[in-house]
Amino acid sequence: MLEVERCQQCGRPKWICQNDDTDIAVDLFPETCHITAQIRAEQRKAKPDDPATDGQMYNFEVYTRSDTPLIDFRDPFYKGKSKDHKFLASIRRKWPREHPPGWSPEEEEP
């Protein structure tokens, strides 16, 4: 069921990314995958007409130079992303909120 709901383009649930409700918005920001960048650099170095590189693909194994367990990098990474998200949310344009007919401020939750 999860795979059926997943968008083949972005990987998010279809009910989010294919929804045309104007209340749903997206902030776009660049991300750099250093592994992909390194693979592409190696591929550019390889000569396309060199038979030794025919069918060659790159795989990778991630490691730390200091032998620090990779899991130790998870929390600091997401803390930094959280700060970035809070900054983006603070500068995001606030759209006026529409209320249904008959709405009153008393109905608003604190």
C-alpha positions as CSV (number, residue, x, y, z in Angstrom):
1,M,0.0,0.0,0.0
2,L,2.9,2.4,0.8
3,E,4.5,1.8,-2.6
4,V,1.2,2.4,-4.4
5,E,0.8,5.8,-2.6
6,R,4.4,6.8,-3.3
7,C,5.0,9.3,-6.2
8,Q,7.4,7.9,-8.8
9,Q,9.0,11.3,-9.3
10,C,9.7,12.7,-5.8
11,G,9.0,9.7,-3.5
12,R,6.5,11.6,-1.3
13,P,3.0,10.4,-0.8
14,K,0.8,11.2,-3.8
15,W,-1.8,12.8,-1.5
16,I,0.7,15.5,-0.8
17,C,2.7,16.1,-4.0
18,Q,-0.2,15.6,-6.5
19,N,-2.7,17.5,-4.4
20,D,-3.8,20.8,-6.1
21,D,-5.1,22.3,-2.9
22,T,-3.6,25.8,-2.7
23,D,-3.0,25.4,1.0
24,I,-0.2,22.9,0.3
25,A,3.0,24.7,-0.5
26,V,6.6,23.7,-0.9
27,D,9.9,25.4,-0.2
28,L,12.7,24.4,-2.5
29,F,16.3,24.4,-1.5
30,P,19.5,22.9,-2.9
31,E,21.0,19.9,-1.4
32,T,24.4,18.5,-2.2
33,C,25.1,14.8,-2.2
34,H,28.9,14.5,-1.8
35,I,28.9,10.9,-2.8
36,T,27.1,11.6,-6.1
37,A,29.4,14.5,-6.8
38,Q,32.5,12.3,-6.3
39,I,31.1,9.6,-8.5
40,R,30.4,12.1,-11.3
41,A,33.9,13.6,-11.0
42,E,35.4,10.1,-11.4
43,Q,33.2,9.4,-14.4
44,R,34.3,12.7,-16.0
45,K,37.9,11.6,-15.6
46,A,37.3,8.3,-17.3
47,K,37.7,8.3,-21.0
48,P,34.4,7.3,-22.8
49,D,36.3,5.6,-25.6
50,D,38.5,3.6,-23.3
51,P,37.4,-0.1,-23.6
52,A,38.7,-0.7,-20.0
53,T,35.8,1.5,-18.7
54,D,33.0,-0.1,-20.7
55,G,30.2,-1.2,-18.4
56,Q,32.1,0.2,-15.4
57,M,29.9,1.5,-12.6
58,Y,30.9,2.9,-9.2
59,N,29.6,1.6,-5.9
60,F,30.6,3.1,-2.6
61,E,31.2,2.3,1.0
62,V,30.8,5.2,3.5
63,Y,33.4,5.4,6.4
64,T,34.8,8.0,8.7
65,R,38.5,8.9,8.7
66,S,38.5,9.1,12.5
67,D,36.7,5.7,13.0
68,T,33.8,7.5,14.6
69,P,30.6,5.4,14.2
70,L,28.5,6.9,11.5
71,I,25.4,7.0,13.8
72,D,27.2,9.7,15.8
73,F,26.7,12.1,12.9
74,R,22.9,11.6,12.7
75,D,21.7,13.9,15.5
76,P,24.0,16.8,14.8
77,F,23.0,16.6,11.1
78,Y,19.2,16.8,11.9
79,K,19.7,19.5,14.5
80,G,21.4,21.6,11.8
81,K,18.6,20.8,9.3
82,S,16.0,21.8,12.0
83,K,17.7,25.2,12.4
84,D,17.6,25.7,8.6
85,H,13.9,24.7,8.6
86,K,13.1,27.1,11.4
87,F,14.8,29.9,9.5
88,L,13.0,29.1,6.2
89,A,9.7,29.0,8.1
90,S,10.4,32.4,9.7
91,I,10.9,34.0,6.2
92,R,8.1,32.1,4.4
93,R,5.3,34.3,3.2
94,K,2.3,34.0,5.4
95,W,-0.9,33.7,3.4
96,P,-4.1,35.1,4.8
97,R,-6.2,32.4,6.3
98,E,-9.6,31.9,5.0
99,H,-12.4,30.9,7.4
100,P,-15.7,29.2,6.5
101,P,-18.9,31.2,6.5
102,G,-20.2,31.7,10.0
103,W,-16.8,31.3,11.6
104,S,-16.1,33.3,14.8
105,P,-12.9,34.0,16.7
106,E,-14.2,32.1,19.7
107,E,-13.9,28.9,17.7
108,E,-10.2,29.3,17.3
109,E,-8.1,27.1,19.5
110,P,-5.5,28.9,21.7
